[in-house]
Amino acid sequence: MALRKFKKFIQDYEKSVSRQLELNVFGEETDDSEIADAATVIIGSELSASERRSLSDDFINGIEKMSERGSTIIAIVVALE
């Protein structure tokens, strides 16, 4: 499988999931936009359940704050076995 730019991947995925619900959030050019806020977390499997829950909650709270400010948000979550 050839690598594709993330923007193109999301556009293709959104079209295949639902044309009716597709939002044109990629219609504007964002290449030159400044990042207003960012949050990253790695939740290792070696952590206790309470540590994992705390990190997850903090990450979600950060996303909620960005959302309340009306920011455009891109969130990616990957689980590794």
N, C-alpha and C positions, 0 to 999 in steps of 0.2 A: 504494500500500500504506500503510495507516494505521500509525502508530507504536504499538508496544506496550511495556509495561514489560518490562524484561529478564527479570524473574522469570517472567512469563507466557510469554515467548518460549521460555525454557529448558524450562519444564514441558511446553509443547506439543511441542517438539522431542523431548524424552525419550520422551513417550508414543508418538510416531510411529516412533521408532527401535526401541524394544523395551520392551514392557510388562513382560516377565518380569524384565528386568535393572534396571528403574527403581528408583532409590533415593529414599526420601522425605527427601532432604536439605533440601527446602524446606518440610517439614511444620512446622518450628518457625519462629516469628516472629523475624526477624533485624533488623527495622527499627531497634531500639534497641541492637543489639550494638555494642560498641566494636571498632575495627579494631586487632588485636594486632600486625600486621606488614603491610608492603606492599612491592611491588617493581614498578617500571615501567622499561621500556627502549625507546628508539627506535633502531633499527639502520638508519642511513641507507645508501642505495645507493652513496654516494660513499666509503664506508669500504673499507679493504683487506679481503681475505679473512680475514686473521689477526685484525684488529680486530673484524670481524663475528662470527667464531668465539668470540673472547674474551667479547664482550658476551652472546652466546647462552648460553655456558657459565655465566657469572655469574648470568644470569637463571634458568636451570634449577637451579643450585645453591641459589639463594634459595628457589625453590619446594620443593625437596627438604627443606631445613631446616624450612620451615613444615609440611610434611607429617609429618616426624619428630616434631614437637611435638604432632601430633594436631589441628592447626587445620583448620577448614573453609576450603577454598581455591576461589577463583573465578579461573580463568585465561582470558584472551582474547588471541588472537594474530590479527593482521590483516596480510595482505601486500598492498601496493599496487603496481600496475604503473607 
